[in-house]
C-alpha cells in the first residue's frame, strides 16, 4: 500500500454522474448517526461539502446556529451556494479549505462533520487532528466513510468483481484509502481522540428504480469521469476494460433479483473538555 501523503487526487472528480450521487445525499440518509446530537444553536463545520445538500440540511436543523461548508474544489462551491440559496437559508456559508490545514482558530465549532472525505485524503490521521483542533471542548467530530471491500451485491458478477478490484487499485494509486470505513476508529485513536462511539450504516439499492439509478451512475462514472481518466492514464486498465465494467453495471441493474449494499463506518468523537 502506498505511504500516506498530505495530498491525494480526488478519484471521482465532479462529472455529472458523480454529482448525480452526491446531490442525492441528505442528512437523513448520510448522517443519521449525528442528528440526535444536534442542538438549534450549534456552530457546524461541514468538510468536503460538495454540492451542499447535506450542508443545507444541517443548516436547517440548527436554525439559531451557523453552518460552514468547505471543499477543496472552488467550482463545486458555486453549486453548494445555489443549493442553500434555493432553500432560503441565511445561516450557511461556504469556503475553500484543505482538511489537512484548516484556516480556523482552535476550539471554533460545536461539531466538525465529514462525509465520504477521509477515503480521499492523503493523511487521514492528520486530517482528524485538524478536525479535533478546531472543535470546541465537549464538541463532536463526526465522520462517515464507505468501505469498498465490504460492498456486497447479488447476484454474483465477475464483471463487478473486476470493477471493484480496479476501483480499489486506482483509488490507492491516487493516494487514498477506499476501505476507509473499517479504519475510522483506528485513525481517530492515532489522532488523539479518546471518547469514540464507533458504528456503521448502509445504503441499499434493491428496487427497480434504485437499481437503475445506482447502476446507471456507476456505468457512466466508469466511462466518463475523472476516475476513468485516472484508471487509463495510470495503466490500471484500458478503454475496453472500462467498457466491460460499465456493461457489468448495466447488466446487474436489469436483474429483478438485484441487490447492492454499501457499508459505511461511522465515528462520533467527543473532544475532552
Backbone bond lengths (Angstrom), bond angles and torsions (degrees), N, CA, C in turn:
res aa  C-N    CA-C-N  psi(-1)  N-CA   C-N-CA  omega(-1)  CA-C   N-CA-C  phi
1 X - - - 1.469 - - 1.535 108.81 -
2 X 1.348 119.45 138.95 1.447 120.89 179.92 1.528 111.34 -61.68
3 X 1.338 116.27 148.99 1.459 120.59 175.71 1.526 109.84 -66.82
4 X 1.351 117.89 145.57 1.458 119.90 177.30 1.519 111.40 -59.72
5 X 1.300 115.55 145.52 1.455 120.44 175.32 1.510 107.92 -139.03
6 X 1.335 115.35 163.52 1.457 118.36 -172.67 1.514 112.79 -71.27
7 X 1.311 116.83 -28.65 1.459 119.04 -178.29 1.517 109.97 -119.52
8 X 1.286 116.18 151.27 1.458 121.75 177.40 1.521 107.69 -144.09
9 X 1.325 115.50 154.93 1.458 120.90 175.55 1.519 108.11 -81.11
10 X 1.340 116.49 130.21 1.457 119.59 176.91 1.520 107.90 -69.71
11 X 1.315 116.86 112.92 1.458 122.22 -169.35 1.519 112.88 -60.79
12 X 1.325 118.41 -39.37 1.458 121.03 -171.89 1.522 114.33 -82.81
13 X 1.339 118.14 -35.97 1.444 120.27 -170.64 1.521 110.97 70.69
14 X 1.338 117.30 -164.09 1.461 120.24 -175.71 1.530 112.06 -125.06
15 X 1.329 115.35 36.50 1.463 120.22 173.73 1.534 109.34 -60.05
16 X 1.326 116.08 156.26 1.473 120.33 -179.42 1.521 112.42 -53.94
17 X 1.327 117.58 -36.26 1.459 120.42 -179.42 1.520 111.97 -66.52
18 X 1.333 116.69 -28.66 1.461 121.25 176.30 1.531 109.76 -74.86
19 X 1.320 116.12 -46.71 1.467 120.36 -179.74 1.521 112.10 -65.92
20 X 1.335 117.02 -25.51 1.458 120.51 174.63 1.527 110.36 -58.20
21 X 1.312 115.94 -37.40 1.458 121.32 176.62 1.521 111.20 -78.07
22 X 1.326 117.45 -46.56 1.463 121.05 -174.26 1.522 112.28 -63.85
23 X 1.322 117.19 -37.70 1.468 119.16 -178.43 1.526 112.28 -76.18
24 X 1.323 117.97 -11.75 1.469 122.53 173.92 1.522 111.24 -75.59
25 X 1.318 116.99 -22.73 1.460 121.14 -172.55 1.525 111.41 -72.66
26 X 1.305 115.39 137.81 1.455 122.71 177.56 1.517 109.06 -130.29
27 X 1.322 116.34 168.04 1.463 118.94 174.03 1.520 110.20 -61.93
28 X 1.324 117.74 -35.15 1.465 121.20 -177.85 1.525 111.82 -68.21
29 X 1.346 118.08 -42.84 1.463 118.69 -176.25 1.522 113.64 -92.26
30 X 1.342 117.27 -6.11 1.464 119.50 -175.65 1.525 114.41 -131.37
31 X 1.320 118.79 -7.91 1.471 120.36 -179.16 1.522 111.44 -143.45
32 X 1.336 117.32 29.63 1.466 120.26 -176.23 1.523 112.52 -60.32
33 X 1.338 116.60 -31.77 1.464 120.10 -179.45 1.531 112.95 -64.87
34 X 1.326 116.94 -23.45 1.459 122.52 -178.95 1.518 113.29 -89.82
35 X 1.318 118.04 -31.56 1.463 122.31 -167.31 1.534 114.51 -56.68
36 X 1.343 121.08 -38.96 1.464 118.79 -179.84 1.529 113.87 -63.79
37 X 1.327 117.54 -16.71 1.470 121.23 -178.53 1.527 112.99 -89.89
38 X 1.324 117.97 -8.13 1.464 120.36 -175.51 1.521 111.56 -78.77
39 X 1.349 115.01 144.17 1.461 123.38 175.60 1.525 108.35 -124.51
40 X 1.342 117.64 151.08 1.472 120.19 -173.07 1.524 115.39 -58.04
41 X 1.336 117.88 -24.68 1.464 120.59 -174.04 1.519 113.35 -91.88
42 X 1.323 119.44 -2.39 1.463 121.93 -166.31 1.532 114.03 -67.74
43 X 1.324 113.58 150.08 1.460 122.90 174.31 1.530 106.73 -106.61
44 X 1.353 116.64 118.42 1.461 122.01 -170.79 1.523 110.43 -119.92
45 X 1.337 115.64 139.20 1.462 122.14 169.87 1.521 107.70 -109.15
46 X 1.335 117.12 122.17 1.463 122.69 179.81 1.527 107.82 -108.32
47 X 1.329 115.97 106.56 1.461 122.05 -174.08 1.526 110.08 -89.20
48 X 1.348 115.63 137.13 1.462 119.95 -178.12 1.510 111.19 66.76
49 X 1.318 116.41 48.00 1.465 121.69 -169.47 1.516 113.65 -70.88
50 X 1.346 118.57 -19.69 1.456 120.32 -179.46 1.517 111.84 55.66
51 X 1.331 118.76 -135.92 1.459 120.86 -176.72 1.526 114.54 -74.70
52 X 1.323 118.52 0.12 1.459 121.00 166.03 1.507 117.67 88.03
53 X 1.323 119.25 12.36 1.469 118.83 -177.74 1.532 111.50 -70.08
54 X 1.333 117.62 -43.25 1.465 119.45 176.27 1.518 109.87 -67.50
55 X 1.318 117.32 -41.24 1.468 121.95 179.27 1.521 110.80 -56.25
56 X 1.316 115.86 -46.94 1.463 119.67 -179.46 1.520 111.35 -64.75
57 X 1.328 117.34 -38.93 1.458 119.90 176.35 1.523 111.31 -60.97
58 X 1.342 116.21 -43.57 1.459 119.73 179.32 1.525 111.08 -62.53
59 X 1.331 116.35 -39.35 1.470 119.57 178.61 1.522 110.91 -62.58
60 X 1.325 116.83 -37.37 1.454 119.74 177.63 1.516 113.09 -66.95
61 X 1.327 116.78 -23.83 1.467 121.39 -178.93 1.523 113.17 -89.45
62 X 1.336 117.35 -10.26 1.472 120.79 176.74 1.532 108.55 -126.02
63 X 1.333 117.90 65.26 1.463 121.28 -171.75 1.523 114.13 -61.70
64 X 1.320 117.46 -24.87 1.464 121.03 178.31 1.519 111.95 -97.89
65 X 1.321 116.74 5.10 1.455 122.07 -178.57 1.516 111.89 -112.13
66 X 1.331 115.19 -155.52 1.460 121.42 -176.94 1.522 108.70 -145.80
67 X 1.338 117.04 137.45 1.455 121.63 175.71 1.521 108.72 -119.91
68 X 1.321 115.81 131.59 1.458 122.50 175.21 1.513 108.05 -114.23
69 X 1.319 117.14 119.92 1.454 121.98 176.35 1.514 109.81 -100.66
70 X 1.326 117.31 130.99 1.463 120.82 -179.72 1.523 110.09 -127.69
71 X 1.326 115.01 150.37 1.453 121.75 178.69 1.524 108.00 -153.51
72 X 1.316 116.81 154.92 1.465 119.95 178.50 1.522 111.94 -78.42
73 X 1.330 117.83 -18.30 1.463 121.54 -174.93 1.533 110.02 -100.29
74 X 1.327 118.97 106.74 1.472 120.50 -178.05 1.519 112.96 -58.14
75 X 1.338 117.65 -34.63 1.457 119.78 -174.02 1.525 112.15 -66.44
76 X 1.332 118.07 -33.10 1.464 119.28 -178.55 1.518 111.39 -74.10
77 X 1.344 117.25 -20.82 1.458 120.07 -178.92 1.525 111.92 -69.05
78 X 1.326 117.17 -25.50 1.464 118.74 176.43 1.524 110.09 -64.29
79 X 1.323 116.92 -39.43 1.469 119.92 176.91 1.525 110.20 -67.66
80 X 1.333 116.77 -38.26 1.462 119.96 178.62 1.525 111.04 -63.05
81 X 1.315 116.31 -42.12 1.477 119.81 178.33 1.530 110.51 -63.22
82 X 1.330 116.23 -39.19 1.461 119.61 178.86 1.527 110.61 -65.96
83 X 1.331 117.24 -37.47 1.459 121.10 177.50 1.518 110.51 -60.48
84 X 1.325 116.37 -48.11 1.472 120.72 -179.50 1.523 111.32 -65.82
85 X 1.333 116.83 -42.28 1.462 120.27 -179.76 1.525 110.89 -64.00
86 X 1.334 116.14 -38.38 1.456 119.91 179.48 1.515 113.14 -63.34
87 X 1.316 117.12 -24.12 1.463 121.27 178.21 1.527 112.25 -95.95
88 X 1.337 116.30 0.72 1.459 119.77 178.63 1.511 114.34 69.34
89 X 1.322 117.45 28.98 1.463 121.36 -177.05 1.530 110.62 -85.20
90 X 1.318 115.73 129.24 1.457 120.70 179.50 1.524 112.38 -105.74
91 X 1.319 118.00 -4.43 1.465 121.02 -174.79 1.523 112.37 -111.10
92 X 1.339 116.86 32.01 1.459 120.57 178.86 1.522 108.92 -137.00
93 X 1.312 115.14 141.83 1.461 121.14 177.12 1.524 108.47 -141.62
94 X 1.342 116.38 166.71 1.454 120.55 -174.25 1.519 109.98 -136.60
95 X 1.339 115.78 150.69 1.456 121.19 -179.55 1.523 109.41 -155.07
96 X 1.327 115.26 156.48 1.458 121.42 173.02 1.523 108.54 -79.59
97 X 1.336 117.17 135.62 1.462 120.55 -179.81 1.515 110.45 -157.68
98 X 1.332 115.04 156.80 1.462 123.39 174.10 1.518 107.17 -114.51
99 X 1.328 117.41 122.25 1.457 121.36 -176.13 1.521 112.34 -61.94
100 X 1.337 118.32 -21.60 1.466 120.23 178.07 1.522 112.22 -73.62
101 X 1.333 117.60 -18.85 1.471 121.69 -177.17 1.525 108.26 -151.28
102 X 1.320 116.58 78.36 1.463 121.69 -176.61 1.522 110.96 -74.84
103 X 1.310 115.41 135.07 1.466 121.18 -176.34 1.529 110.70 -90.31
104 X 1.335 115.44 55.25 1.462 121.65 178.48 1.523 108.89 -136.32
105 X 1.334 117.00 147.51 1.464 119.44 179.32 1.525 111.80 -66.55
106 X 1.317 115.32 163.24 1.458 120.72 173.58 1.526 110.00 -56.29
107 X 1.326 116.38 148.50 1.466 122.68 169.00 1.531 113.09 58.89
108 X 1.333 117.14 43.31 1.467 121.07 -175.25 1.525 113.04 -92.25
109 X 1.330 118.20 -39.41 1.466 121.60 -168.25 1.525 112.12 -112.32
110 X 1.329 114.51 152.17 1.470 120.52 173.70 1.525 110.90 -77.76
111 X 1.332 116.44 -34.36 1.461 122.80 -179.25 1.524 108.29 -139.69
112 X 1.335 115.82 134.92 1.460 121.28 169.47 1.527 106.84 -117.76
113 X 1.313 116.17 121.41 1.469 122.35 -171.39 1.525 109.92 -120.88
114 X 1.331 116.08 139.40 1.465 120.80 175.65 1.513 108.91 -142.37
115 X 1.316 116.30 122.71 1.467 121.80 179.82 1.514 109.62 -116.63
116 X 1.334 117.04 121.56 1.462 123.24 179.56 1.528 111.51 56.77
117 X 1.326 115.82 44.79 1.463 121.16 -178.71 1.522 111.64 -113.02
118 X 1.319 118.11 -49.86 1.462 120.20 -170.34 1.522 112.44 -64.77
119 X 1.331 118.33 -23.12 1.469 119.65 176.59 1.520 111.92 -66.00
120 X 1.332 116.87 -18.55 1.462 121.00 -175.44 1.525 113.93 -106.38
121 X 1.315 119.48 -3.85 1.468 120.01 -175.63 1.522 110.51 -95.79
122 X 1.331 115.09 157.33 1.450 119.75 -177.30 1.513 113.99 -74.53
123 X 1.334 117.20 -33.37 1.463 121.09 -177.04 1.526 108.91 -135.75
124 X 1.330 118.42 84.97 1.461 120.72 -176.40 1.520 113.76 -63.47
125 X 1.324 118.61 -29.33 1.465 120.27 178.91 1.525 109.83 -68.38
126 X 1.312 116.42 -44.13 1.470 119.14 176.39 1.531 110.23 -62.60
127 X 1.323 116.89 -39.64 1.460 120.01 178.04 1.524 110.93 -60.21
128 X 1.327 117.26 -43.20 1.472 120.21 179.13 1.520 111.45 -67.64
129 X 1.313 117.67 -33.35 1.479 119.33 175.21 1.523 110.62 -62.75
130 X 1.331 115.85 -40.96 1.468 119.44 177.54 1.525 110.84 -65.24
131 X 1.315 117.06 -41.64 1.457 120.41 178.63 1.535 110.26 -62.33
132 X 1.329 115.84 -41.68 1.466 120.21 176.74 1.528 110.93 -63.14
133 X 1.326 116.73 -40.80 1.463 120.59 -177.54 1.523 112.37 -60.27
134 X 1.343 116.58 -42.89 1.463 118.65 -172.55 1.523 113.16 -87.94
135 X 1.351 118.09 -5.69 1.454 119.46 176.64 1.529 109.35 -88.83
136 X 1.320 116.49 146.96 1.465 121.57 -177.99 1.524 110.96 -72.73
137 X 1.330 117.74 152.87 1.463 119.50 171.27 1.531 110.27 -54.80
138 X 1.321 115.85 132.55 1.455 120.83 -174.60 1.510 113.69 86.10
139 X 1.336 116.60 -8.38 1.461 120.96 179.93 1.514 111.94 -85.01
140 X 1.331 115.70 -179.32 1.461 121.57 -170.58 1.525 112.66 -120.53
141 X 1.320 115.77 138.01 1.458 123.46 165.06 1.527 106.20 -105.47
142 X 1.327 116.98 120.54 1.462 122.47 -175.16 1.523 108.82 -121.89
143 X 1.335 116.46 121.80 1.459 120.93 -175.14 1.526 109.78 -135.28
144 X 1.320 114.99 136.35 1.472 121.37 176.50 1.520 108.67 -135.40
145 X 1.331 116.41 130.46 1.460 120.17 179.66 1.516 110.76 -142.76
146 X 1.309 115.19 145.04 1.463 120.94 176.05 1.514 110.96 -70.79
147 X 1.314 115.30 162.51 1.458 123.16 175.80 1.525 106.78 -129.84
148 X 1.331 115.94 101.80 1.463 119.58 -170.74 1.522 112.89 -64.86
149 X 1.338 117.88 -41.46 1.457 118.40 -178.46 1.527 111.29 -62.01
150 X 1.341 116.46 -26.61 1.463 120.51 -179.02 1.522 112.90 -86.09
151 X 1.328 118.43 -4.49 1.463 119.48 174.74 1.518 109.32 -60.41
152 X 1.312 116.60 142.07 1.467 119.68 -178.48 1.514 110.44 -141.89
153 X 1.310 115.37 151.92 1.463 119.31 -175.89 1.519 110.27 -151.41
154 X 1.310 113.63 166.22 1.467 122.90 174.44 1.517 107.17 -142.25
155 X 1.310 117.74 143.87 1.459 128.70 -4.88 1.521 111.93 -75.61
156 X 1.335 115.47 169.66 1.456 120.95 178.30 1.527 109.94 -57.62
157 X 1.336 115.25 144.74 1.462 119.72 -177.82 1.523 108.80 -147.54
158 X 1.320 117.59 114.88 1.458 120.34 176.40 1.526 110.52 -63.22
159 X 1.325 115.49 -32.26 1.462 119.15 178.69 1.518 112.05 -65.39
160 X 1.336 117.64 -42.13 1.463 120.34 177.46 1.524 111.04 -72.14
161 X 1.324 117.98 -31.88 1.468 120.16 173.14 1.530 109.90 -58.99
162 X 1.322 115.59 -45.61 1.466 120.41 -179.61 1.526 110.67 -66.26
163 X 1.367 116.80 -39.39 1.468 120.40 176.96 1.522 110.58 -59.20
164 X 1.328 117.70 -46.49 1.460 120.84 -177.03 1.521 111.06 -64.24
165 X 1.315 116.96 -43.28 1.461 119.79 177.38 1.522 111.02 -60.38
166 X 1.320 116.81 -42.97 1.465 121.17 179.01 1.523 110.79 -63.58
167 X 1.323 116.98 -47.53 1.456 119.40 -177.32 1.525 111.02 -59.02
168 X 1.331 117.49 -45.02 1.461 120.76 -177.20 1.521 110.68 -64.22
169 X 1.338 117.23 -37.71 1.464 119.91 178.08 1.525 111.17 -66.49
170 X 1.326 117.58 -42.64 1.463 121.31 179.92 1.522 110.42 -65.10
171 X 1.321 117.32 -45.63 1.463 120.67 -178.81 1.520 111.32 -60.49
172 X 1.321 117.50 -42.14 1.467 120.02 -179.65 1.525 111.18 -70.03
173 X 1.331 117.03 -36.94 1.463 119.67 176.45 1.528 110.86 -63.49
174 X 1.318 116.70 -28.02 1.465 121.43 177.93 1.523 112.61 -79.98
175 X 1.333 117.90 -4.27 1.459 120.88 177.99 1.505 114.42 100.04
176 X 1.346 118.42 3.57 1.455 121.57 -178.34 1.517 112.11 -101.05
177 X 1.333 115.47 -176.03 1.462 122.71 178.28 1.525 108.23 -133.45
178 X 1.343 117.18 98.88 1.467 119.92 -174.53 1.523 113.90 -66.56
179 X 1.331 117.89 -22.20 1.460 120.48 178.21 1.523 110.07 -98.64
180 X 1.324 115.35 48.78 1.461 121.36 -174.98 1.519 112.84 -69.10
181 X 1.330 117.46 -33.78 1.456 120.43 -171.90 1.509 113.57 -51.74
182 X 1.329 117.56 -44.42 1.463 121.50 -177.35 1.524 112.62 -73.55
183 X 1.331 116.60 -15.54 1.456 121.20 -175.15 1.524 113.99 -97.24
184 X 1.322 118.63 -5.95 1.465 120.55 -171.38 1.524 112.69 -59.05
185 X 1.328 117.58 -46.34 1.462 119.36 -178.98 1.524 110.68 -63.03
186 X 1.329 116.54 -43.45 1.461 120.56 179.09 1.525 110.88 -59.85
187 X 1.327 116.75 -46.58 1.464 120.33 178.53 1.523 111.41 -61.60
188 X 1.339 116.99 -41.01 1.463 120.35 -179.54 1.524 110.98 -63.40
189 X 1.312 117.30 -41.66 1.467 120.29 177.73 1.525 110.76 -62.53
190 X 1.307 116.89 -42.36 1.470 120.65 178.66 1.520 111.56 -66.02
191 X 1.329 116.81 -26.15 1.468 120.97 178.20 1.522 112.75 -82.18
192 X 1.338 117.50 -3.31 1.457 120.78 177.65 1.506 114.78 94.73
193 X 1.313 117.57 7.33 1.465 120.62 175.37 1.531 108.03 -83.07
194 X 1.315 116.30 138.57 1.472 119.63 -174.24 1.525 113.63 -121.67
195 X 1.321 117.50 -36.51 1.466 120.61 -179.62 1.520 108.09 -89.82
196 X 1.324 116.08 87.39 1.467 122.46 -170.18 1.521 110.34 -119.68
197 X 1.329 115.42 125.01 1.460 120.71 169.71 1.521 107.27 -105.01
198 X 1.330 116.32 115.96 1.465 121.31 -177.29 1.516 110.19 -106.40
199 X 1.316 116.00 137.26 1.456 120.63 179.09 1.507 110.45 -150.90
200 X 1.314 116.45 -160.72 1.457 121.26 -179.66 1.525 109.90 -153.60
201 X 1.297 115.08 161.00 1.460 121.86 176.57 1.511 109.01 -150.41
202 X 1.314 117.42 166.64 1.462 120.62 -177.57 1.518 111.65 -134.64
203 X 1.329 113.83 155.19 1.454 122.13 159.98 1.529 105.08 -111.05
204 X 1.323 117.67 136.49 1.457 120.82 178.48 1.521 109.53 -130.69
205 X 1.331 115.67 136.02 1.462 122.91 -178.19 1.528 108.22 -122.41
206 X 1.332 116.72 112.58 1.460 119.76 -174.44 1.524 114.24 -138.51
207 X 1.339 118.67 -26.59 1.459 119.35 178.86 1.523 109.55 -75.02
208 X 1.314 116.45 165.17 1.464 120.48 179.63 1.528 110.75 -58.05
209 X 1.325 116.35 -42.75 1.464 120.04 -179.85 1.526 111.03 -65.68
210 X 1.330 116.73 -43.84 1.465 120.60 179.78 1.517 111.42 -63.95
211 X 1.330 116.75 -42.52 1.461 120.25 179.88 1.522 111.04 -63.89
212 X 1.319 116.25 -42.52 1.465 119.98 -179.52 1.528 110.45 -63.29
213 X 1.317 116.26 -42.08 1.468 121.00 -178.58 1.524 111.19 -67.76
214 X 1.318 117.02 -50.09 1.463 121.71 -175.98 1.530 111.34 -67.33
215 X 1.311 117.49 -44.80 1.464 120.03 -179.85 1.522 111.05 -68.77
216 X 1.328 116.66 -37.02 1.454 119.79 -179.09 1.512 112.84 -66.56
217 X 1.332 116.60 -43.23 1.467 117.71 -178.29 1.528 110.71 -69.18
218 X 1.341 117.80 -35.06 1.458 119.03 178.88 1.532 111.40 -74.16
219 X 1.323 118.05 -34.81 1.459 119.64 175.01 1.524 110.44 -62.98
220 X 1.318 116.44 -44.49 1.467 120.25 179.13 1.520 111.33 -67.06
221 X 1.326 117.13 -41.14 1.469 121.57 179.19 1.528 110.32 -62.25
222 X 1.317 116.08 -38.30 1.462 121.00 -178.42 1.527 111.86 -66.62
223 X 1.321 116.42 -27.49 1.463 119.65 -177.09 1.521 114.01 -98.11
224 X 1.333 118.50 -26.69 1.463 118.27 -164.63 1.519 115.88 -131.75
225 X 1.327 120.33 -3.02 1.463 121.30 -174.78 1.521 111.94 -94.18
226 X 1.319 116.39 179.21 1.459 121.27 173.84 1.515 111.12 -57.12
227 X 1.319 116.65 -35.57 1.463 120.78 176.86 1.526 110.95 -55.89
228 X 1.319 117.14 -44.91 1.461 120.78 179.34 1.522 110.87 -60.59
229 X 1.330 116.10 -44.10 1.462 120.12 179.39 1.524 110.87 -61.12
230 X 1.327 116.60 -45.93 1.467 120.92 -178.46 1.522 111.22 -65.44
231 X 1.320 116.85 -36.15 1.461 120.25 -179.40 1.526 111.05 -62.60
232 X 1.332 116.12 -42.22 1.466 120.19 -178.70 1.520 110.89 -78.66
233 X 1.330 116.91 -47.60 1.467 120.38 -177.85 1.524 112.06 -62.30
234 X 1.338 116.25 -31.16 1.455 119.83 179.69 1.518 113.70 -82.83
235 X 1.313 117.95 -1.69 1.451 121.62 178.37 1.515 114.05 77.90
236 X 1.337 117.34 18.97 1.466 120.57 -177.62 1.525 112.14 -83.60
237 X 1.320 116.69 -24.45 1.466 122.02 178.72 1.513 107.70 -162.49
238 X 1.327 116.43 -175.65 1.464 121.07 174.87 1.521 108.43 -127.46
239 X 1.311 116.62 -179.38 1.464 120.27 -177.50 1.522 111.32 -59.68
240 X 1.325 117.28 -36.72 1.464 120.02 179.21 1.527 110.20 -65.18
241 X 1.331 117.05 -37.88 1.459 120.58 177.51 1.511 111.72 -64.15
242 X 1.325 117.31 -40.27 1.463 120.50 177.13 1.517 111.13 -64.56
243 X 1.345 116.51 -39.82 1.468 119.18 179.05 1.525 111.02 -64.96
244 X 1.325 117.03 -37.34 1.465 119.62 178.13 1.531 110.42 -65.35
245 X 1.327 117.08 -41.31 1.461 120.03 179.08 1.523 111.11 -64.57
246 X 1.332 116.77 -43.19 1.463 120.07 178.86 1.520 111.02 -62.98
247 X 1.328 116.97 -40.28 1.465 120.71 178.91 1.523 110.90 -64.28
248 X 1.337 116.71 -37.09 1.464 119.74 177.94 1.520 110.80 -64.16
249 X 1.330 117.04 -40.27 1.458 120.18 176.21 1.525 111.26 -61.57
250 X 1.320 116.43 -45.72 1.467 118.81 -176.70 1.530 110.67 -68.04
251 X 1.314 117.47 -36.39 1.459 120.09 178.54 1.527 110.04 -65.02
252 X 1.344 116.87 -44.53 1.469 119.90 177.76 1.529 110.03 -58.91
253 X 1.329 116.86 -40.88 1.460 120.51 -177.18 1.513 114.02 -63.14
254 X 1.326 117.61 -20.18 1.472 120.36 179.62 1.524 112.67 -87.94
255 X 1.321 117.72 -8.38 1.461 120.78 -174.45 1.529 110.98 -77.26
256 X 1.311 116.09 123.46 1.462 120.74 179.77 1.529 111.17 -61.96
257 X 1.329 116.54 -30.66 1.461 120.44 -179.83 1.532 111.93 -94.74
258 X 1.336 117.43 11.60 1.459 120.92 -178.18 1.520 113.06 -66.33
259 X 1.318 114.60 141.12 1.485 122.33 -178.67 1.515 106.98 -150.62
260 X 1.328 117.00 135.43 1.470 121.28 -178.84 1.516 108.01 -141.51
261 X 1.333 116.79 132.89 1.454 120.76 179.16 1.517 110.49 -129.77
262 X 1.334 115.85 136.92 1.455 123.76 178.54 1.524 107.96 -110.93
263 X 1.323 116.60 116.29 1.461 121.17 176.95 1.522 110.05 -85.86
264 X 1.339 114.98 136.97 1.468 121.19 175.32 1.523 109.81 -122.00
265 X 1.321 116.35 137.87 1.449 120.50 165.32 1.521 109.50 -84.16
266 X 1.329 116.47 146.93 1.468 122.01 180.00 1.526 108.59 -135.54
267 X 1.325 116.48 137.42 1.463 120.53 173.02 1.534 109.09 -132.71
268 X 1.313 114.41 138.09 1.459 122.69 174.69 1.530 105.55 -122.75
269 X 1.328 116.28 111.18 1.460 122.14 -171.92 1.526 109.93 -116.31
270 X 1.314 116.92 122.93 1.463 120.75 177.84 1.522 109.38 -95.93
271 X 1.319 116.83 125.48 1.458 121.86 179.58 1.524 109.36 -73.65
272 X 1.309 115.64 134.73 1.461 120.42 -179.09 1.517 110.61 -60.65
273 X 1.345 115.25 135.94 1.471 120.53 -179.99 1.523 110.04 -75.95
